[in-house]
Amino acid sequence: MMVRFSQTTFNQTNNPILPMKKNQRIVFLLAGISTLFAACNHTSGTKAGSNNDTTAVINYQVPDSANFKDTLQGKQVGLYILKNKNNTTVAITNFGGRLVSLLVPDKNGKLTDVILGHDDLKGYEQKKNENYYGAIIGRYGNRIAKGKFTLEGKSYQLDVNNGANTLHGGYSGFYSRVFTAKKISGQQLELSYLSKDGEGGYPGNLTVKVVYTLTDDNALKIEYTATTDKTTVVNLTNHAYFNLNGAGTKTMTDDSLKIDADNYLPVDTTLIPTGKLQPVKGTPFDFTTFKTIGADIEKADDQIKNGKGFDHNFVLNKHNITTSIATVKSPETGIVMDVYTTEPGLQFYSGNFPTGINDGKGKAVYPHRSAFCLETQHFPDSPNQLLFPSTVLKRGDVYHTTTIYKFSAK
């Protein structure tokens, strides 16, 4: 039988020019002309750093596919390119099912890469400071308290990889696994993976299929399907880091965000939900109308303190796949992103932990709060929270969920 996880309805309770000799003045003048020329010739990219920073130029292009060719875990790894009639382009590696590049047109029609990532496979293989750039997250997206849960009377212990908790499937999460890739067409890629019984501590052999489809109206559709031979828990999502000003620009806090959610889930100091639903009204978490991401990000609020910014699940209002549940607008590029999903929750993460290591695409630095994530999913710690929508998948049932990120420009 086919089962779609459905929403649960809750009751809402800073004069350098000193005197110079003639030759010195000539050198200085030539240097100035050179700098001006460079600043005026950046039509193929956008400035790295802040919007007023002309010290570097990022040329948005898909990384060299040769940098992703290797054999890992007994499987061939590569980079797969999808492109539509508008030249909107998506690059995906089957290592972790990761979105590597996503080039969409800005308000002037210039292609802009709106997601963070690396130029080669090695960048994704490193384990230190794992940021999950663009990865498929499973078996369980987000956190499970102390890595423990009980299912059908049996207790399970998962990898603990985030303080006392399990995060994004643990050390053997899908972000570190090689998927089998099948390119269906120039605009569609299918990735599949068998997560064996006991992997990461989870029960059941879980067969997973993820299909990426790039449509001609500049939407990236992600469909997740899974079956199991033993009762288990599943919560799949994608961990793309978005910056609609262009990946490598220093911040996205001037972008405007709207989320169709009247409630969110407060968390403890380890970012596990307390189990209560909290109305967003009157709090920094009220995105029911457009406001900049940075408007309340430094508010004196216990929940902001716990998350070091926003790192919380929003309880989405009643919706379906045809209803936009979140919208982000960039005042710099004019790029707009709408999010659609069949999932009941949305984890809004304001990029609080990236450290600015110089390892991004084109050697870009990705500093603190230089991107955001909007992860569609079921709620964190659901296996231990009986009032949350269930993430249990039984033998004979089919997990199926869909999320769409659609781009336009104004």
N, C-alpha and C positions, 0 to 999 in steps of 0.2 A: 504494500500500500504506500501511497505517497503522502508524506506529512510535511506541511510547511509550518515552521515554528511561528506561531502567531503572537501578536501583542497581548499583553495582559493589561486590562484597564484597572487603574488604581483610584482609590479615593484620594483627592489632592490635599491632604492635611499640611672758545683764542696782526726804521726804513732800512729792508735788507740791502738796498742798493747804495753802497758806499762809493766814494770817489774811485774811479778806475782809470787805468791807462787805456789808450785807444784800442790796442789789440784785445784787451780784456772786455771792453765794451762790445766789440764785434762778436766775440765768443758768446757773451751773455745774450746778445740780440739773436744770434742763430739758435741758441738753445731755446729761447722763448718761442721763436717761430716754429721750431720742431715740436714743442709741446702743444702749441695751438693746433698744428696740423694733425697731430695724433688725436687730440680731443674732438676734432671735427669729423674724423673718419671712423665712426663706430656704428655705422648703419647696420652691420651684420650681427650686432650683439647689444648688450646693455652694460652699464657701468657696474663694476663690482663695488661692494661697500654701500655706503649710504647714497641717497639719491643725488647728493651734491659732490660725490667722490668721483674724480676723473683720473685716478691713479692707475686704474686697470680696466680692461675691457674683456667681457666674456663673450666669446663667439659660440652661440648656441648651435650645437650639432650633436648628432648621435656618436657615441664613442666607437672606436675601431672594433669591429666584431672579432678581429684576431686576438684582442686582449682578453677575450672571454672563452677561448677555446682551450679545453683541458678535459681530462678524465678524472672524475672524482666519484668516490663511492661506487666505482664500477660502471658509471654512466657517463655519457658524453655531455659536456656542458657547452653551451653556446649563447649567442645573443640573437634574438629574434625581433624583426622589425615589422611593424604594422603601419600602414599609411593609407589615408583616405584621399578623396578627390580634392580636398582643400589643402593638401600637404601636411595636415596635422599628422604627427608621427609619434608612435610609441615604441620604445625599445624595452624588451623584457629578457631577462636571463632565467633559465630554468633552475639555476642555483637559488633556492629559496623562493622561486616564482616571483622574483623581484622586478618591479618597475624601475628601470634604470634612467630613462629619459621620457619626458612627455612634452613635446613641442606643440604649442597651440598659438594661433594668431592673436596679436594684441590689437588695440584700437586702430593702429596704422597698418595692420595686415602683416606685421613682422613676426616671424616665429620666435616664441619665447619658451625656454625650458622652465617648467613650473614645478619640477620636483627635484629634491636633493638626491645625490648618489655618488658613485665612484666611476672612474674611467676604465677600470679593469677588474677582473675576477678577484685578484689578490686583495683589493680593497674591501671586498665583501667577506672574504674568508677570515680576516683577522677577527679575533674574539674580544680583544681589549676594547672597552668603551663601545660595546655593541649598541647601535642605535636602531637596528632593524629597518634600515632605509628601504622602502618600497616593497617589503617582504610580505608574502602570504603568512599569516599568523595562525598557528594551530599547534597541538590540537585545541588548545583553549586560549583564545585571545584575552588579554588582560590578566588580572591576578586571581589566584586562589589562596585563601588564607592558610598559612603554614604548610602549603602543599598537600593538604589532606582533605579527603571527603569520604563519605560512606555511600555505597550504592548497593541496593538490594541486600542489605545486611552485611556487606563486606567492606572493610576499610582499605583505602588505597593511599600510598605515600608517593608523591610526585617529586621530581627534581626541585630542589629549593635553590633558586638562582637570583632572588631579589630580596636581600635581607632575610627575613624569616619566611618569605612567601615564594610561590611559584609565579613567574611572569612569562607570558607568551609561549607557553608550552614547555618551559625549562630549557636545559642545555641542549637537548636534542629536538627542539622545536622546529617547525617546518621552515623557518627562516634559514636553517643550516642544512637542509636536506635537498637532494637533487631530484627534481621532478622529471618524468618522461614527457618530452615535448612532441606535439604533433601540430604542425601548422596547417590549419584547415583551409585558409585562404589568405590573401594579402591583407585582410583586415581582421583575421580571427586566429587565435592560438589556444590550443587545449593543452593543459598540464595535468598529469596524473601522478599519484603517489600512493603506495601501500605503507601505511604506518602499522608496524607489526605489534601484536599483542605484547604489552609490557613496555613498549617504547616510551621513555620518559616517565614510566610508572602508570600509564593509562591502560585500562583493560580493553581487549578486543582488537582484532585485525580491522583496521579502518581503511577503507578504500575511498580515496579522495580524487575528485576531478574539479579543476578550476578552468573556466573558459573566459578568456579576455576577448572582447569584441570592440573594435573601433568603428563607430558608425559615421555616416557622411554628414551628420549634424553635429560633429565634434563631441560626441559622448563616448566615454570609456565605460563599457558595461562589464561587470565582473559577476559571473555566476558560479556559485559553489555548490557541489553535490557530494554527499558522502553516505556510505552504508557501512554497517558493522556486523560481525558475527557474534558479538557479545554486547550486552548492555554497557554503554559507556557515556561519556559526556563530550560534547563538541561545541565549539564556538569559534568559527572562522571569520577572519577579517583581513584587510590589507593595511599595511603600516606606511603608506606614502606620506612623506613630509612635503607639504606644499608651500610655495612662496610665489604668489601671483605677480609679484614685481620682477620675478626671475630668480632662479636658483643661483645663489652666490651673492645676492644683495643682502645687506647686513640685518635687515629687520623686516617684519611684516606686521608690526603692531599698529601701523596706520591703516591697514586694511579693515574694511567694515564687515561685520559678521552678524548673521541672523540665524537663530536656531528655533525651530518650532517645538519648544518644550516648556511647559509650565513648571516642571519639577526637575530636580537633579538629585544625585545620590551623594550625600555628605560622606566623607571618609575619615578614618583614623590617621594617626601619624605614619602608618605604614601603607596608606592608600587603599586599605580594604574598606568597602562600604560598611557603614554602621547598621544598615538594614532599614533605615528610615528614608522616607522621601521628603525632600525639603522644597517648598515653593521657591522659585527663583525671584519672585517679585520682592523688591527692596534689598536685593543682594547683588554682589558683583557678577553673579551668574545669570542675570537677566539679559538674555539676548533675544527676547521675543520681538523686539524691534531692532533695526540696524544700529550698531554702535561699533566704534573702533575696538579692535582686540586689546589695545593697550590702555583703554580708558580706565579700567578698574583693576588692572593686573598687579598693581602694587598697593592695593587697598589694605588697610589694617583689618584683616578678616582671618579668623582661625582656619577656615577652609583654604583660603589662598596661601596661608602659611604652610599648611600641611602639604599642598601640592607644589609649593615653590612657584606658584602661578596657577594656571588652569591645568588640571589633570584629572578630570571628573567625567562621570557618565551622566548624560542627560537623558531623562525619560521622555521619549518622543510622544507628542500628542498623536491622536488617532490619524493614521495615514495609510496610503498604499503606494505601490511603485510608481504611480503617475503623479504623486504629490511631492514637491520639493520640500525636504525637511530641514535643509540648511543652505544658505547662500553666502558666499564671500565675494567682496568687490575690492579690486585694487585701484586706488586713485591715480597711481603712476602709469600703469599699462592699460587700464580700462578693462582688463580681463575679469570676467565674472565666472564663478564656478557654482553650479547648483548640484546638490546631492540628493539622490533618491535611493530609497532602500525598502526592503521588506522587513528589516530588523526593528526591534522595539527600542534599541538604545543607540546612543552616539557618544563615543568617548572624544571629548575635545581636549587635546594636549597642545599646550602653547610652546613646545620646544624648549623646555626648561633645563635640559641636561646636556645637550651638545656643548663641547668645550672649545671649538674653534681650531681644531686640528686641520692643518693644511693638506687635506687629502681628498677634497671634493673634486667633482668634474672640472677639468681645466685648471687643477691645483687651487681651486677656490677654497676659501676658508668658510666654514659653516659655524658661526658663533652662536652663543646663547640667544635663544628666541629669534632665529633667522628663518624659521619655518613653523608651520602648525600641522597637526594631524586631525583628521575627522574620521575616526574609525567606527564604522557601522558594526553593531554587534549586539549580542545579548549581554546581560549585566555582569560585571565582575563578581566573582565569588558566588555565582548562582548555585553551584552544587551544595553550598552550605547555607543558602538563604532560601528557605522554603516559600517565602512570599514573592520571590522574583520569578519571572518567566523561566520555565524549565529548559535546561540544556541537555537533558537526557535523550539519548538515541538508542533505540532497541533494535535487535535483530529483526529484519523484515521491514523496518521502516526506512524511509529515505529522507535525509537532511537536504534541503534545498533552499537557498537564499540568494537574493540578487541585490547588487548595489550599482548605482550609476553615478559617475562624475561627469557632468555636462558643462562644456565651456562655450562662452560667447564673449563678445567685447563691445563696449560702448564708449 
